[in-house]
Amino acid sequence: MIKIYHNPRCRKSRAGLVYLEGKGVEFEVVEYLKNPITEEELKDILIKMNVRPTEIIRTQEDIYKKQFKDKNFTDEEWIKILLENPKLIQRPIVVKGYKAVWADPPEEMEKLFKK
């Protein structure tokens, strides 16, 4: 099953949702600001994306600039920060099987559909 971690208030996230709808595949929408991601889910997403937590941080957010910019945290600490502040997670993230991508631009999803 394909999952899209989505924020309906985000233009880029909405574009990703429209792109996925255009693929004509079944998928599940996870509004992660309403239904928080678990630590296990976040770690799984990071593994599937093959990235570290710092690579999915929205550095333009005020909370990042005020509280976290230029500070050194371990990956585990960043995971906790992201779970406590889900607004900092890039979006949309799309997961299919053993892979996941940050779908900005939405065409990044094509990586999930290649054989």
Contacts in CASP RR format, 6 or more apart in sequence:
PFRMAT RR
TARGET T0000
AUTHOR 0000-0000-0000
METHOD contacts of the structure
MODEL  1
MIKIYHNPRCRKSRAGLVYLEGKGVEFEVVEYLKNPITEEELKDILIKMN
VRPTEIIRTQEDIYKKQFKDKNFTDEEWIKILLENPKLIQRPIVVKGYKA
VWADPPEEMEKLFKK
1 26 0 8 1.000
1 27 0 8 1.000
1 28 0 8 1.000
2 20 0 8 1.000
2 25 0 8 1.000
2 26 0 8 1.000
2 27 0 8 1.000
2 28 0 8 1.000
2 94 0 8 1.000
2 95 0 8 1.000
2 96 0 8 1.000
2 112 0 8 1.000
3 27 0 8 1.000
3 28 0 8 1.000
3 29 0 8 1.000
3 30 0 8 1.000
3 94 0 8 1.000
3 95 0 8 1.000
3 96 0 8 1.000
4 16 0 8 1.000
4 17 0 8 1.000
4 20 0 8 1.000
4 27 0 8 1.000
4 28 0 8 1.000
4 29 0 8 1.000
4 30 0 8 1.000
4 92 0 8 1.000
4 93 0 8 1.000
4 94 0 8 1.000
4 95 0 8 1.000
4 103 0 8 1.000
5 30 0 8 1.000
5 32 0 8 1.000
5 37 0 8 1.000
5 45 0 8 1.000
5 89 0 8 1.000
5 91 0 8 1.000
5 92 0 8 1.000
5 93 0 8 1.000
5 94 0 8 1.000
5 95 0 8 1.000
6 13 0 8 1.000
6 16 0 8 1.000
6 17 0 8 1.000
6 29 0 8 1.000
6 30 0 8 1.000
6 31 0 8 1.000
6 32 0 8 1.000
6 91 0 8 1.000
6 92 0 8 1.000
7 13 0 8 1.000
7 31 0 8 1.000
7 32 0 8 1.000
7 33 0 8 1.000
7 91 0 8 1.000
7 92 0 8 1.000
8 14 0 8 1.000
8 31 0 8 1.000
10 91 0 8 1.000
10 92 0 8 1.000
12 91 0 8 1.000
12 92 0 8 1.000
12 104 0 8 1.000
13 91 0 8 1.000
13 92 0 8 1.000
15 105 0 8 1.000
15 106 0 8 1.000
16 92 0 8 1.000
16 94 0 8 1.000
16 103 0 8 1.000
16 104 0 8 1.000
16 106 0 8 1.000
16 109 0 8 1.000
17 29 0 8 1.000
17 92 0 8 1.000
18 106 0 8 1.000
19 103 0 8 1.000
19 106 0 8 1.000
19 107 0 8 1.000
19 109 0 8 1.000
20 27 0 8 1.000
20 94 0 8 1.000
20 103 0 8 1.000
20 106 0 8 1.000
20 109 0 8 1.000
23 109 0 8 1.000
23 113 0 8 1.000
30 37 0 8 1.000
32 86 0 8 1.000
32 89 0 8 1.000
32 91 0 8 1.000
33 86 0 8 1.000
33 87 0 8 1.000
36 83 0 8 1.000
36 86 0 8 1.000
37 45 0 8 1.000
37 83 0 8 1.000
37 86 0 8 1.000
37 89 0 8 1.000
38 83 0 8 1.000
39 79 0 8 1.000
39 80 0 8 1.000
39 83 0 8 1.000
42 53 0 8 1.000
42 79 0 8 1.000
42 82 0 8 1.000
42 83 0 8 1.000
43 79 0 8 1.000
45 93 0 8 1.000
45 95 0 8 1.000
45 100 0 8 1.000
46 52 0 8 1.000
46 53 0 8 1.000
46 56 0 8 1.000
46 79 0 8 1.000
48 95 0 8 1.000
48 97 0 8 1.000
48 98 0 8 1.000
48 99 0 8 1.000
48 100 0 8 1.000
49 55 0 8 1.000
49 56 0 8 1.000
49 93 0 8 1.000
49 99 0 8 1.000
49 100 0 8 1.000
49 101 0 8 1.000
49 102 0 8 1.000
52 75 0 8 1.000
52 78 0 8 1.000
53 75 0 8 1.000
53 78 0 8 1.000
53 79 0 8 1.000
53 82 0 8 1.000
54 75 0 8 1.000
54 78 0 8 1.000
56 82 0 8 1.000
56 89 0 8 1.000
56 90 0 8 1.000
56 93 0 8 1.000
56 102 0 8 1.000
57 64 0 8 1.000
57 68 0 8 1.000
57 78 0 8 1.000
57 82 0 8 1.000
57 88 0 8 1.000
57 89 0 8 1.000
57 90 0 8 1.000
58 64 0 8 1.000
58 87 0 8 1.000
58 88 0 8 1.000
58 89 0 8 1.000
58 90 0 8 1.000
59 65 0 8 1.000
59 69 0 8 1.000
61 87 0 8 1.000
61 88 0 8 1.000
63 85 0 8 1.000
63 87 0 8 1.000
63 88 0 8 1.000
64 88 0 8 1.000
68 81 0 8 1.000
68 88 0 8 1.000
73 81 0 8 1.000
81 88 0 8 1.000
82 88 0 8 1.000
82 89 0 8 1.000
90 102 0 8 1.000
90 104 0 8 1.000
91 102 0 8 1.000
91 104 0 8 1.000
92 102 0 8 1.000
92 103 0 8 1.000
92 104 0 8 1.000
93 100 0 8 1.000
93 101 0 8 1.000
93 102 0 8 1.000
93 103 0 8 1.000
94 100 0 8 1.000
94 101 0 8 1.000
94 103 0 8 1.000
94 109 0 8 1.000
94 112 0 8 1.000
96 112 0 8 1.000
96 113 0 8 1.000
99 111 0 8 1.000
99 112 0 8 1.000
100 112 0 8 1.000
101 108 0 8 1.000
101 109 0 8 1.000
101 111 0 8 1.000
101 112 0 8 1.000
102 108 0 8 1.000
103 109 0 8 1.000
END
